Amino acid sequence: MGTRDKRPRPPVRMCVRCEATTETPVVVAAVHQNSGSGFVVYACRACAAHYPPQPDVLTALRPSGDAGDER
């Protein structure tokens, strides 16, 4: 059995809202951590509409070197 005989497995994730497993997960949030890798939060297509778009934390930060009066 060669690698061309294998089909890629569909992504199976658990919905954060209804806790059902889904083969069509939607990313509803990305949790960033300062001590280790973060994680991604998934929802099924039906529940994904209940989550507002998450802001990108990397664009919400001030530009590097612009600390203002903080010292």
C-alpha positions as CSV (number, residue, x, y, z in Angstrom):
1,M,0.0,0.0,0.0
2,G,1.7,3.2,-1.2
3,T,1.2,6.8,-0.2
4,R,-0.9,7.5,-3.3
5,D,-3.5,5.0,-2.2
6,K,-4.2,7.0,1.0
7,R,-6.6,9.9,1.0
8,P,-6.1,12.7,3.5
9,R,-8.2,12.4,6.5
10,P,-10.8,15.2,7.0
11,P,-10.1,17.5,9.9
12,V,-12.3,16.3,12.8
13,R,-12.7,18.8,15.7
14,M,-15.1,19.3,18.6
15,C,-17.4,22.3,18.6
16,V,-16.7,24.5,21.6
17,R,-20.4,25.4,21.8
18,C,-22.5,22.3,21.2
19,E,-19.6,19.8,21.9
20,A,-20.4,17.8,18.7
21,T,-17.6,16.5,16.5
22,T,-17.6,18.0,13.0
23,E,-15.7,17.4,9.8
24,T,-16.1,21.0,8.8
25,P,-14.7,23.0,11.7
26,V,-14.6,26.8,11.7
27,V,-11.9,28.7,13.6
28,V,-13.7,31.1,16.0
29,A,-10.8,32.1,18.1
30,A,-7.1,31.8,18.5
31,V,-5.8,32.0,22.1
32,H,-2.3,33.4,22.4
33,Q,-0.1,32.6,25.4
34,N,3.1,34.1,26.6
35,S,4.4,30.8,28.1
36,G,4.2,28.2,25.4
37,S,2.1,27.7,22.3
38,G,-1.4,28.9,22.2
39,F,-4.4,27.0,20.8
40,V,-7.2,27.3,18.3
41,V,-10.9,27.2,19.2
42,Y,-13.2,25.5,16.7
43,A,-17.0,25.5,16.2
44,C,-19.3,23.7,13.8
45,R,-20.8,25.7,11.0
46,A,-24.1,26.1,12.8
47,C,-22.6,27.4,16.0
48,A,-19.9,29.6,14.3
49,A,-22.4,32.3,13.6
50,H,-22.8,32.9,17.3
51,Y,-19.2,34.0,17.7
52,P,-18.2,37.6,16.7
53,P,-15.0,38.1,14.7
54,Q,-12.0,38.1,16.9
55,P,-9.5,41.0,16.7
56,D,-6.0,40.1,15.7
57,V,-3.9,40.8,18.8
58,L,-0.8,41.3,16.7
59,T,-2.4,44.3,14.9
60,A,-3.9,45.7,18.2
61,L,-0.5,46.2,19.8
62,R,1.4,49.4,19.6
63,P,4.3,49.5,17.1
64,S,7.7,48.4,18.6
65,G,9.5,51.3,20.2
66,D,6.4,53.3,20.9
67,A,6.1,52.8,24.6
68,G,5.0,56.4,25.4
69,D,5.9,57.5,28.9
70,E,6.4,54.0,30.3
71,R,9.9,53.3,31.5
